[in-house]
Structure formats: structure tokens, C-alpha cells
Amino acid sequence: MCASLGLPRQISDRISQSFEATIGISSRFATGERYLYRLLPGLFFRLGAAHKMANDPIPGGRSASAAISQMNELIQHADRLGEILDASINSPPALRAESIGQAVGAKTGVETETIRAIFSALDNLRSLRGEKDTVDSTLDRVIDAFGKQNLPGIEAARPKIAKAIETYTDDNPIAIAIKAARLCYLYEKLYIDAEVITDVRPVYDVEGAKVLEFIINNVLVLSYHEDSASDTSHNHPRIHVAMDMGDIFKLREACDRAIRKGLALREELRDKARVLGVDD
């Protein structure tokens, strides 16, 4: 995939492995509310490589613009990165990084959207760095990929950004939240929505002149998220499953049992660890 962009082989392999091991974009729909997790290790370099080879000011669409925008948030808030990281370290872990971002924003007076952009950039830079690269070499690659003209002030802010990357470790509550969300949604397909359509179909006689009886049909319509291997766009297919009334009761029993099991596990683990996804 990456080799076609003309990247060095070892870099191409690293990016490919990163994308094979992680989910690109995942969505969660619960009680009508949508939670979007942008979990894109390697996003910066992937978009940057496409950016470097194109002539447009910011190619790659909204995703490329978002990645550059996140980098610019780091640059603009470089003087406050230490304060923001200190505030995040004292926050309790949560399944949703948004919850921690709101708390950090309240402590620092920085808007939650800005906090989200800053930590998204830090998490991507940390993932891009990997185990062997230095912070300086990672920043060199990002700057070279996006171009200094799209990152005004990067050289002046670079020392503080580098220090923030070093400070932002796996033990940071936001890093833990991102990992928890990644594990929670690291599946090929994710449930989005469901409805049961009930209708009546008549059964006619041979001549089609008289209705002999009616059949009640139920169709379970499942919508789910499916990641594309070629891009990060949303793909939300639907499947239709015919069900009779007995199937409907079996499905309800299975759902009720799943709820009971989740509550039982929460009680069993409550004194041992925080149960993310149940307590949140």
C-alpha cells in the first residue's frame, strides 16, 4: 500500500504494519448519541506522503486538513503544553477520551476541541515515532511530509513539542483512554443501529381473486460500520434478516441475558478494577 507512494521500504513496512494492527475510524451509536473515535496511528505520515507528492495547497481532503490543523494547534499552544499535560496526568482513566479532555479544558481554560486536537496530534506523533526513532527524527519526517509552509512557527515551537512528546507516555490517562477505546472497537464490523420492520402479507387463492389468509412478517434491519482497506471513509452497510415471532422472543431473551451478564461482571470486578464501558 505505502510502497506505491514512493516511500523507503522500511518506512512503508512500518506504516503498513501500523494500519494492519489498528482500526482506522470507528463509530459507536448508543441511545441516539454518536461517538466518533479517530484512532489513526501513522495518520500524519500517511497523509503527509500523499501531501508531499501533490501540487494542491492541502491535498487529501478534510482528513489531511485536520491532521495539519492538529499540528498547528500544537504549535500555537506550545507554551502551554506542559500545563495541559500536567492537568491530564491527574485525571482518572475513562473509556472516552472526551471526558478527560473536558476535565483538562476546565482546569486550564483551553477549549475542549483544542484539547482534543492537541492530544490527537500527540498520540499520532507518539505512534509514528515507534520504539526506535528519536523525537527529532519523527518531527523531521512530519515537517518534511507536510511542508514548513503549512506549519508556521514549527521551528520555534519544536523544542516544547518534542518535550511534550517525551512527557506524553502510555501511563497518561488520555493515552489509556485511547487504548481502551481501540480495544473496545477493534473489530472488523461495529454495530450502529437496528430496527424491526413488521408487515402483513396476504396469501391469495390460485386465481388471485380472494385473500385466504395473512402472514405476519418481521425483518430485522441491522446497520453496521465497516472499515475500508483502501481509505478511511465511513462505510455503513445494512443487512435484512427475516424473523418470525419466535425469533423475536429469542432475540429479546439473548439481549436480556447479555445485560444480566454485563451487570454480574461489573459487580464481580468492581472491587478489583474500574470497569470501562459499564461505569462510564
Secondary structure by P-SEA (a helix, b strand, c coil): ccccccccaaaaaaaaaaaaacccbbbbbcccbbbbbbcccaaaaaaaaaaaaccccccccaaaaaaaaaaaaaaaaccaaaaaaaaaaaccccccaaaaaaaaaaaccccaaaaaaaaaaaaaaaaaacccccaaaaaaaaaaacccccccccccaaaaaaaaaaacccccaaaaaaaaaaaaccccccccbbbbbbbbbbbbccccccccbbbbbbbbbbbbbbbbcccccbbbbbbbbbbcaaaaaaaaaaaaaaaaaaaaaaaaaccccccccccc
